[in-house]
Each structure stands twice: as C-alpha cells, then as structure tokens.
Amino acid sequence: MISTDETLAVLTLLQAQAALTAVTSTRIWADLDTPPAEYKPAQGVGICFKVRAGSDGNPIVLVHPSFQFKIYGASEVACRAAARTLHDNFNEKSDANILTVYREVMPVTLKEPDTNWTFALVFYKVMVRNLN
C-alpha cells in the first residue's frame, strides 16, 4: 500500500474552495510555520498549515492527522474573518482523499514575536484515506 500524502491532500482540498482562494489568492502555504519572507500582511490574508500530531486508524486505511493553521492578515478583525472563511470552506468538507474534517480548537488571535504580525491560530482534525 502506498500512503496518501496528508498535507498534499489538505492543500488540494483548500485550493479547490473558491470562496477561500478568493480571500487568499495563492497565499496558502503547506508545511510552514510562518509565511515566506516575501509575504507582508498588507498583501492580504495568508494561511500557513502543517501537521502537528495524529494517529493511524484501525484498520490503517484511514489516518487522522491534526493540523495547525495560522491565518495572517492586516488586523485582528481580518484574521478572525479569514478564520471564519476557512471554517465555512473546510469544516466537514470531503473529496477523493479526505473523508471529513472537523475543527478541534476554535481560533485564538495572537502575535508573532519576531514580526508582531497578527494571526489566528486554529486546529483541525482531518480523516484521510490511506490508499492510492
């Protein structure tokens, strides 16, 4: 059996959500804790996500990764609005590789210590089919 790349599966699902990409354009970054150096919050909403934990299913045809999302924007209001857009376009969604998604922890707004950029931190559990 060849395992599904969980991060790629999530990125593919996110990029397929027109309402989400209308807000982020191409600023959805997988496997990053902070945005690329060229990003500035004034450019618009940006979302970084990465696996933070997870478990295998039983049987292992499903895996259950937990993803950390950091949603950046020009203000706390913009970050929280983008977190709602993410929720509306990700929670309980599915496709060929993802069976379902649910939010584990509601967003909290924080500041990056190095840049002082505002971001909303939220966690989602994703049920990924482990088949190719």
C-alpha positions in Angstrom: 0.0 0.0 0.0 1.2 3.5 -0.8 0.3 6.1 1.8 -1.6 9.3 0.8 0.4 12.5 1.5 -1.9 14.0 4.1 -0.5 17.6 3.7 -0.9 17.5 -0.1 -4.5 16.1 0.3 -5.4 19.1 2.6 -3.7 21.6 0.3 -5.6 20.2 -2.7 -8.9 20.5 -0.9 -8.2 24.0 0.3 -7.2 25.2 -3.1 -10.5 23.8 -4.5 -12.5 26.1 -2.3 -13.3 29.2 -4.4 -14.5 31.3 -1.5 -11.3 30.6 0.3 -9.0 31.3 -2.6 -10.9 34.5 -3.3 -9.6 35.7 0.1 -6.1 34.2 0.0 -5.3 34.1 -3.8 -2.2 31.8 -3.8 -1.3 32.5 -0.2 -1.9 29.1 1.3 1.4 27.5 2.3 1.8 23.9 3.4 4.4 22.6 5.8 5.3 26.1 7.0 5.1 27.6 10.5 5.3 31.2 9.2 4.8 32.8 5.8 7.6 33.0 3.3 9.9 36.0 3.8 8.4 38.0 0.8 4.9 37.9 2.4 3.6 41.0 4.1 0.1 41.1 5.8 -0.8 44.2 3.8 -0.9 41.9 0.7 -3.9 40.1 2.1 -4.8 37.0 4.1 -2.2 34.3 4.1 -2.6 30.8 5.6 0.2 28.5 6.8 -0.5 25.0 7.9 1.3 21.9 9.0 0.7 18.5 10.7 1.0 18.8 14.5 0.1 15.3 15.5 -2.3 12.5 14.6 -3.0 8.8 14.7 -3.4 5.8 12.5 -6.9 4.4 12.0 -7.8 0.7 12.6 -7.6 -0.7 10.0 -4.9 1.6 8.6 -7.0 2.6 5.5 -7.6 5.9 7.3 -5.2 8.2 9.1 -6.2 11.0 11.4 -3.7 13.9 11.3 -4.3 17.1 13.3 -3.3 20.2 11.5 -2.2 23.6 12.9 -3.4 26.6 10.9 -2.0 30.1 11.3 -4.1 32.7 9.5 -2.4 36.0 8.9 -3.9 39.3 8.0 -3.5 43.1 8.3 -5.6 43.2 11.5 -7.2 41.1 14.2 -10.6 41.6 12.5 -9.2 40.4 9.2 -7.6 37.3 10.8 -10.8 36.3 12.5 -12.9 36.9 9.4 -10.5 34.7 7.4 -10.6 32.0 10.2 -14.4 32.0 9.7 -14.0 31.7 5.9 -11.6 28.8 6.4 -14.1 27.1 8.7 -17.0 27.6 6.3 -15.0 26.1 3.5 -13.0 23.4 5.2 -15.0 22.0 8.2 -17.0 18.9 7.2 -15.6 19.0 3.6 -14.5 15.9 1.7 -13.0 14.9 -1.6 -11.4 11.8 -3.1 -8.7 11.7 -0.4 -10.4 13.3 2.6 -13.3 11.6 4.3 -14.1 14.5 6.6 -12.7 17.5 8.5 -13.6 18.9 11.9 -12.3 21.8 14.0 -10.6 20.7 17.2 -9.9 24.1 18.7 -11.6 27.4 17.9 -9.4 30.2 16.7 -7.4 32.4 19.1 -5.7 35.6 17.9 -2.0 36.0 18.7 1.1 38.0 17.6 4.3 36.6 16.0 7.1 37.6 18.4 9.6 38.4 15.7 7.4 40.4 13.3 4.5 41.5 15.5 2.1 40.2 12.8 -1.3 39.2 13.9 -2.6 35.7 13.2 -5.5 33.5 14.2 -4.4 30.0 15.5 -6.8 27.1 14.9 -6.6 23.3 14.8 -8.4 20.9 12.6 -8.6 17.1 12.6 -8.7 15.5 9.1 -9.7 12.0 8.2 -7.5 11.0 5.2 -8.0 7.9 3.1 -4.7 6.0 3.3 -5.0 4.4 -0.2 -3.6 5.2 -3.6 
